Amino acid sequence: MCQGLESLPVSCLERVKELKARLGSFLLKQELNLSSKKEPRTEDALKWRTSFQNLLAHKDGLCAFRTFLQSEHSEENIAFYLACEDYKKTKMSSKLCSKAKKIYEEFIDADAPREVNLDHETKSITMKNVQEPTCSCFDLAQSKIYTLMEKDCYPRFLKSAFYSELKP
C-alpha cells in the first residue's frame, strides 16, 4: 500500500521539497532559454526585484513569474491579469461582448475552470459590468488580482529558488 508524503520522515520531506525546487528551476531555465535563446542578464533579474511592475514589463521576468505561479498552482492569477490587459486593447466594440463573456466564464464565474480568488462584491460588480461590456469592465477585478499577486505571490517569488538561481 502506498503511503502519502506526510508519512515520510522530515528529512525525506525536505529532500522532496529541495528536488521539486531544483526541478522547477531547471524547467524555468529551459523555458527561458526557449523564449529568448539566452539566460536573462543579471541586471534584468536584479531589476525584477525593484518592483512588481518591472517584473511584469520584462518578457523573461513575466515568463519566470508565470512558471513560479504554475509551480504553486496559482497560474490563473497572471493568466487573468494578462487576459484583462489584452481585453483592454480590443478595438472593435463588437468583439467586447464575446471576449468579456469568455473571460468571465473562464476566470470569475462560480464554475470557472480557472477561477481567481475574488470577494463576492467584486464578482457581483464585474458580473454587472459584463452585462454591458466596456473596455474597463474588468478593472476592479483585475486591480484586486494585481494587488494579490504584488502583495502575496511576488514576495514569495523573490524568495524562491526560481528567482535565486537567476541572479548571482
Phi, psi and chi 1 to 4 in degrees:
 res  aa     phi    psi   chi1   chi2   chi3   chi4
   1 MET       -  134.2  178.5  177.1 -103.5      -
   2 CYS   -75.5  141.1  -68.0      -      -      -
   3 GLN  -103.8  149.7  -65.0 -179.4   -3.7      -
   4 GLY   -76.3  168.2      -      -      -      -
   5 LEU   -60.4  -31.1  -72.9  177.5      -      -
   6 GLU   -64.8  -18.3   57.6  -82.4  -13.4      -
   7 SER   -88.6   -5.2   64.9      -      -      -
   8 LEU   -77.2  150.7  -66.8  173.1      -      -
   9 PRO   -61.0  155.1  -17.4   25.7      -      -
  10 VAL   -54.5  -43.0  173.8      -      -      -
  11 SER   -61.7  -35.5   60.4      -      -      -
  12 CYS   -67.8  -42.1  -70.7      -      -      -
  13 LEU   -62.1  -42.4  -74.1  174.9      -      -
  14 GLU   -61.9  -40.2  -71.3  169.9   -2.7      -
  15 ARG   -65.9  -41.3 -176.4   72.7  177.6  136.3
  16 VAL   -60.9  -45.3  167.3      -      -      -
  17 LYS   -62.0  -41.9  -73.6 -179.8 -177.5  178.6
  18 GLU   -63.1  -45.5  178.7 -172.8  -23.9      -
  19 LEU   -64.0  -39.6  -71.2  172.0      -      -
  20 LYS   -62.3  -42.8 -175.7  177.5  175.6 -175.0
  21 ALA   -64.4  -42.4      -      -      -      -
  22 ARG   -65.6  -42.5  -75.7 -174.2  176.8 -170.8
  23 LEU   -62.4  -44.1  177.2   60.5      -      -
  24 GLY   -60.9  -41.6      -      -      -      -
  25 SER   -64.7  -41.8  -64.2      -      -      -
  26 PHE   -61.5  -46.5  173.1   75.8      -      -
  27 LEU   -63.1  -38.2  -66.5  173.3      -      -
  28 LEU   -62.2  -46.4  170.0   62.8      -      -
  29 LYS   -62.2  -39.5  -74.5 -177.3  177.0 -175.9
  30 GLN   -60.9  -44.8  -66.1  -60.4  103.5      -
  31 GLU   -65.0  -42.4 -170.3  170.0  -29.5      -
  32 LEU   -63.9  -39.5  -71.5  174.0      -      -
  33 ASN   -64.7  -37.5  -75.7  -24.0      -      -
  34 LEU   -69.1  -36.1  -69.5  174.4      -      -
  35 SER   -78.6  -31.8   73.1      -      -      -
  36 SER  -126.7    0.1   63.8      -      -      -
  37 LYS    62.1    8.8  -56.7  -65.7 -177.1 -141.9
  38 LYS  -156.3  160.0   60.9  179.4  174.8   42.0
  39 GLU   -73.3  151.3  -64.0 -135.9    8.8      -
  40 PRO   -62.8  144.6   11.8  -16.9      -      -
  41 ARG   -67.9  150.2  -66.0 -170.6  -34.4 -129.7
  42 THR   -56.8  -41.5  -59.7      -      -      -
  43 GLU   -60.8  -39.0  -46.0   88.6   69.6      -
  44 ASP   -63.7  -49.1  -67.9  -25.7      -      -
  45 ALA   -61.8  -35.1      -      -      -      -
  46 LEU   -70.8  -32.7  -69.5  174.0      -      -
  47 LYS   -64.9  -31.1  -79.0 -177.7 -164.2  171.3
  48 TRP   -62.2  -27.4  -56.4  -16.7      -      -
  49 ARG   -73.3  -24.3  178.8  174.0  -78.3  -72.9
  50 THR   -70.7  -32.6   61.1      -      -      -
  51 SER  -164.6  154.5   77.4      -      -      -
  52 PHE   -62.9  -38.5 -175.3   50.8      -      -
  53 GLN   -62.1  -39.6 -169.9   56.5   45.1      -
  54 ASN   -62.2  -38.9  -78.5  -14.6      -      -
  55 LEU   -61.7  -49.5  174.0   71.3      -      -
  56 LEU   -68.4  -27.9  -64.3 -176.2      -      -
  57 ALA   -76.3  -18.0      -      -      -      -
  58 HIS   -99.2  127.9 -166.7  -83.7      -      -
  59 LYS   -54.5  -47.5 -177.1  177.1   77.8  166.9
  60 ASP   -71.4  -32.3  -73.5  -21.5      -      -
  61 GLY   -63.7  -45.4      -      -      -      -
  62 LEU   -62.0  -41.9  178.8   59.8      -      -
  63 CYS   -62.6  -45.0  178.8      -      -      -
  64 ALA   -63.8  -43.3      -      -      -      -
  65 PHE   -65.3  -42.2 -173.4   62.6      -      -
  66 ARG   -62.4  -43.0  176.0  175.4 -109.6  164.2
  67 THR   -63.5  -40.9  -57.9      -      -      -
  68 PHE   -60.2  -46.1  169.4   73.6      -      -
  69 LEU   -63.3  -36.8  -69.3  177.3      -      -
  70 GLN   -61.4  -39.8  -73.8  171.0  -22.4      -
  71 SER   -66.1  -24.5   76.5      -      -      -
  72 GLU   -97.9    4.6  -67.8 -157.6  -33.5      -
  73 HIS    59.7   39.5  -52.6  -72.0      -      -
  74 SER  -135.4   31.4   59.6      -      -      -
  75 GLU   -66.0  -19.1 -170.9  -96.8  -16.6      -
  76 GLU   -60.9  -26.7   69.2  -82.0   -3.8      -
  77 ASN   -64.3  -51.0  -66.8  -42.7      -      -
  78 ILE   -70.8  -33.6 -166.0   66.3      -      -
  79 ALA   -63.1  -42.5      -      -      -      -
  80 PHE   -64.4  -46.7  172.5   69.8      -      -
  81 TYR   -57.1  -46.8  175.1   82.0      -      -
  82 LEU   -68.9  -35.3  -65.6  171.9      -      -
  83 ALA   -63.0  -39.1      -      -      -      -
  84 CYS   -66.8  -40.5  -68.6      -      -      -
  85 GLU   -61.1  -43.9  -72.9  -63.2  -65.6      -
  86 ASP   -64.5  -41.5  179.1   63.2      -      -
  87 TYR   -59.2  -41.9  175.3   80.5      -      -
  88 LYS   -62.7  -23.3  -70.6 -177.4 -153.6  177.3
  89 LYS   -86.7   -0.9  -64.6  174.2 -171.9  168.7
  90 THR   -64.5  120.9  -56.2      -      -      -
  91 LYS   -87.3  -37.9  -59.3  -71.7 -174.6 -138.0
  92 MET   -88.4  118.6  -64.2  174.6   59.2      -
  93 SER   -62.6  -24.4   58.6      -      -      -
  94 SER   -67.0  -21.3   61.6      -      -      -
  95 LYS   -91.4  -15.4  -68.9 -168.2  174.1 -164.4
  96 LEU   -57.5  -45.4  -75.9  178.6      -      -
  97 CYS   -60.9  -49.7 -169.8      -      -      -
  98 SER   -68.3  -38.9   63.2      -      -      -
  99 LYS   -67.1  -41.8  -78.6 -179.2  126.9  178.9
 100 ALA   -62.3  -43.6      -      -      -      -
 101 LYS   -62.7  -42.5 -176.0  178.4 -179.9 -159.0
 102 LYS   -63.1  -45.8 -177.4  178.1  179.7 -163.3
 103 ILE   -63.2  -45.2  -69.3  170.3      -      -
 104 TYR   -59.8  -47.2 -175.3   84.2      -      -
 105 GLU   -67.8  -31.4  -71.3  174.4   -8.1      -
 106 GLU   -82.2  -32.4 -175.5  172.6   -6.0      -
 107 PHE  -121.5  -22.0  -63.2  105.1      -      -
 108 ILE  -116.5  -39.1  -60.5  174.1      -      -
 109 ASP   -52.6  149.9 -167.6   35.9      -      -
 110 ALA   -57.9  -30.4      -      -      -      -
 111 ASP   -99.5   17.1  -63.3  -34.6      -      -
 112 ALA   -62.9  135.1      -      -      -      -
 113 PRO   -67.1  -24.9   19.5  -27.4      -      -
 114 ARG  -127.6   49.4  -60.7  167.4   76.0 -172.6
 115 GLU   -59.9  130.4 -174.4  179.0    4.5      -
 116 VAL   -90.5  159.2  -68.7      -      -      -
 117 ASN   -86.1   95.5 -172.3    9.9      -      -
 118 LEU  -123.4  147.8  -67.2  168.8      -      -
 119 ASP   -71.1  162.6   59.1  -87.8      -      -
 120 HIS   -59.1  -42.9  178.5   72.2      -      -
 121 GLU   -62.5  -44.1 -177.1 -179.9   -2.4      -
 122 THR   -63.8  -41.1  -57.8      -      -      -
 123 LYS   -61.5  -43.4  -76.9 -174.9  170.6 -164.8
 124 SER   -63.9  -44.7  -65.1      -      -      -
 125 ILE   -62.6  -43.7  -69.0  168.5      -      -
 126 THR   -65.5  -41.4  -55.0      -      -      -
 127 MET   -59.8  -42.2 -176.1  173.4   73.7      -
 128 LYS   -65.3  -41.4 -163.6 -177.2  -35.8  179.4
 129 ASN   -62.2  -36.9  -70.2  -14.6      -      -
 130 VAL   -70.5  -20.9  169.5      -      -      -
 131 GLN   -61.0  -37.4  -54.9  -72.5  -40.0      -
 132 GLU  -131.6   79.8  -65.2 -179.1   34.5      -
 133 PRO   -65.4  140.0   14.4  -18.1      -      -
 134 THR  -128.3  174.4   64.6      -      -      -
 135 CYS   -63.7  -18.6  -72.9      -      -      -
 136 SER  -106.9   12.7   61.7      -      -      -
 137 CYS   -66.1  -19.4   71.1      -      -      -
 138 PHE  -104.2    4.5  -68.8  104.4      -      -
 139 ASP   -55.2  -46.1  -76.2   -1.1      -      -
 140 LEU   -63.7  -49.2  176.2   62.4      -      -
 141 ALA   -63.3  -42.4      -      -      -      -
 142 GLN   -63.6  -40.9 -175.9 -174.2   25.0      -
 143 SER   -61.8  -41.3  172.4      -      -      -
 144 LYS   -64.3  -42.3  -61.3  -95.1 -177.3  165.8
 145 ILE   -70.2  -38.4  -66.0  -57.8      -      -
 146 TYR   -58.9  -48.2 -179.4   92.4      -      -
 147 THR   -61.9  -41.8  -59.2      -      -      -
 148 LEU   -58.4  -47.5  172.4   73.9      -      -
 149 MET   -66.0  -42.2  -69.2 -170.9  -62.7      -
 150 GLU   -65.2  -41.4 -178.4  178.3   40.3      -
 151 LYS   -87.9  -23.6  -57.3  -72.4 -174.3 -142.2
 152 ASP  -115.1  -61.1 -176.7   43.8      -      -
 153 CYS   -71.4  -42.6  -55.1      -      -      -
 154 TYR   -60.3  -48.8  175.1   60.6      -      -
 155 PRO   -59.8  -37.5  -24.5   34.3      -      -
 156 ARG   -66.2  -38.8  -78.3 -162.2  -38.3  -85.8
 157 PHE   -59.2  -46.3  168.0   74.5      -      -
 158 LEU   -63.4  -25.7  -66.6  176.3      -      -
 159 LYS   -92.6   -4.9  -66.3  174.2 -173.3  168.6
 160 SER   -80.4  162.8   72.1      -      -      -
 161 ALA   -64.5  -32.5      -      -      -      -
 162 PHE   -54.0  -52.1  -71.1  116.4      -      -
 163 TYR   -73.5  -44.0 -179.0   72.0      -      -
 164 SER   -62.8  -28.5   63.6      -      -      -
 165 GLU   -81.4   -9.1  -70.2 -168.8   12.7      -
 166 LEU   -91.0  -18.2  -66.3  173.4      -      -
 167 LYS  -113.4  162.8   60.1 -176.6 -174.6   60.8
 168 PRO   -68.6      -   19.3  -23.8      -      -
